[in-house]
């Protein structure tokens, strides 16, 4: 059976069932990629085709599902369900072993990034943003105290230090917000995440918008405000989601 798919806004194909599955496993096709085959009324996202209908060689049609491990298509009654994914009988032992070991799981072509790789990417981003800010702040403080010393010498009233530090905090917040929102909205990953080869996607594996990137930035502040419990949730969630991922319906996955 031949399939057609949308590639950069243009129709591509035809490809066979196996070729289509292989393209999905390799990452060329995403769950949101539009696909079509003869007999379908209209184009549909690849992810939706999982719950579509597959011919059994007669007029009977059976529900189909994509195995989260091997990526092949099977009738639903030949798979087992775990959360939002299904696994074929052949992959069941490997899948259950991964669950027991707490290994990263594939789900619809996505491998979720765990706690430590996300922690490493976060530390890299803090260094990338923080070091230049610390240098600028150090220069500004040196200049301020130099002026204070000179003003005291001539008897002038020194400026208030709290105002200076308020401006520093506001500036740091705005720069951090612009850094995160721009890179997530433009590339789906901050520089720290790029180094660690992970990126942020929607629950279907699609690219997040600038609006969702903005919401995720502010939601992440909440994860830190509650004693960092929002971050710790990653270690115990089946899809490695932090609190801000739950709020914004995002996932952090390996490229």
N, C-alpha and C positions, 0 to 999 in steps of 0.2 A: 504494500500500500504506500502510495506516495504522499508526502507531506510538503507543504509550503510554509515558509516563515518570513517574518519581517526583519530585515537587517538594515539598520540605519535609514529607516523610513521607506525602504524599497522591498518589493517582493523577491524572495530568493527560493531556490529549490528547482525541481523536486528532490527530496531525499527520502530514504527508506526509514522504516521504524527504528532500526538499529542505528542508522546514521543520526537520526534525530535525538535518540537517547544518548549517544556518544557526545554529541554537541552540548547537550545539557550537562553531562558529567564533567566535560572539560571547561564549562563555564561560559561557552560562547552563547548559549541560550540561557535566559533567566526565567524564573517563574512567570514574570510579567510579559515575556516575549509573545507576540501574537502568532498563532499557528492556524493552519487550515488544511483539511483534506476533503476529498470527495465524500459527500453525504452529510457534511456539516452545513448548517444553515448560514453560519457567518463565522468570521475569524474570532478566535477566543484565546485568552492567555494560556500559555503552556501549563501553568499551575492549575488552572481550572480544568484542563483536559484530564487531569488525574482522576477527577470524579466524573469524567464523561462516560461514554459508552463505547465498548469495543466489540467488534463482530466475532462470533464464535464459529463462523463458517456456515451458518444457516440464517434464518430470519430472526433467531433469538439474539438479543443484545444483552451483555452483562456489564455491570459497573467495573471500571478499571482503576488501578492505583499504581503509583510509581514507588518502587522500593527505595527507601532512604539510603540504603547501603550500596547496592549495585546499580541503581538508576534504571533498571528494566521495568517494563510494564507488565502487570499481572492482574488477573481478575481479583476483585476485592476479597472474595471468599477464600483466596489462596494466600492471603497476607494476614499479619497480625498488626494491631493498632497500638501505638505508644504515643500518647499525647496527640500532637497534630500530624504525626507521620505514620507510615505503614512500612512493614518489612516483610520480605518474602520468606518462605520456609527455609530456603537454603542459607539465607543470611542471618536467620534468627539466632543461632549459637554465637556468632561473632558479635552481633548487636547486643545481646544480653551480657556477654563478657565485657564489652566496653562499658555498659551501664554499671557493672559491679566494680570495675576498675576506676570509674569516674573519668574515663577518657573523653576527648572531644567527639561529639557525634555529628554525623552528616544528616541533614534534614532537607530534602528537596534540593540537594546540590550545595547546601551551606554547611560549613564547619564552624561551629561556634567557638569564639575565642574565650579562653578561661581567665581566671582571676589574675594569675601572675603575668601573663603576657599583656593584659590590659593595664595592670599596675606599672609595668615597665614602660609602656607607651605613654602613660600619664606622667611619669617622672621625666621622660624625655621632653614632653611638652612644657612642663614646669621649668626645666632648664633652659629650653629654647626661648621662652618668654621672659623668665625671671632674671637670667643673667644680664641681658642688655638693660632691663629695667633697673637692676641693682647698680649697674655702672652709672646710668643716667642719674639715679637718685643720689649716689655718692658724690657725683660732681655738683649736683644742685645743693646738697647739704654743705659741701665744702664752701661753695660760693656764698650761701646764706650766712654761715657762721663767720666767714671772713668779713661780710658786710656788717654783721652784728657787732663784731669787735671794733670795726672802724667807726660805727655810729655811736657806740658807747664812748669812744675816745673823744668825739666831737660833741657829745651830750645830746644826740638825737634820740628820739624814742624808737626802740627796736620793733620790728613787725612781730605779730603774734605767731608762735611756732605751730599751734594747733591748726591754723588756717593752711599752713604749708603742707602739713601732713594730710589734711583732708583732701587737698588737691592731688597729692601723690596717690592716695587710695582710689580716688575717682578715676584718675588717669590709668592706673593699673587695671582697674575693673573694665574700663572701656576698651583698652588694648587687648585684654584677655578675651572679651566678648567678641570683638572684631576678628581676632585670630581664629577662634573656634568656629564661629558662624560662617566665616568666609571659606575656610578650608573644607568644612563638612558640606556646605551647600555647593561648592564648586567641584571638589574632588571626592567627597564621601569619606575623607579621612584627614586628620591633622598630620603635620610632618612627623610627629612622634609615632602615630599609628602607621604611617607609610613605612617608616624604618622597621617597625615590627610586623609589617605585611598583614595588617588587619584593616578593616574599614567598616563603616556604619551603614546599614541598609534597612529598608522597611521589612516588615514581617514576611513579605512575599519575595524578598531579595532584591527589590528595586532601589534606585537611587533616591536619597532623601532630598527634600526641597529645602530652600533657605528658611521657609517658615517653620518646618519641623526642626531644622538645625537650631533655630533661635529658641524654640520651645524646649528642646533637649538641653541647651546650655543652662537655662534657668531651672529646669527640673533637676539638673545635676547639682545645682547649689543646694537643693533640698536633700539630696543624698548625703552631702557632706555635713549639713546642719544637724542631722540626727545621729551624731557620734559616728559618722561614716558607715552606719548600718546599711544605707542604700547601696554602697559599694560592695560590702561584705556579702550581700545577697547573691552576687555572681557565683560564689563558691558553692551555693546550695540550690541554685535554680537549674532545672533541666535544660534550658536553652541559654544558660549563662547570662541571664539578664540582670542588670542592676535596677534600682528603683526607677531611675530616669528612663531606662529602656521600657519598663512596664508602662510608665506614664505616657510616653510618646510612641509606643508600639514599634520600637526599633530593635535591631540585633547587631552585635558586633561579631563579624565573621572573618575567617582567613581568606585572603585573596586566592 
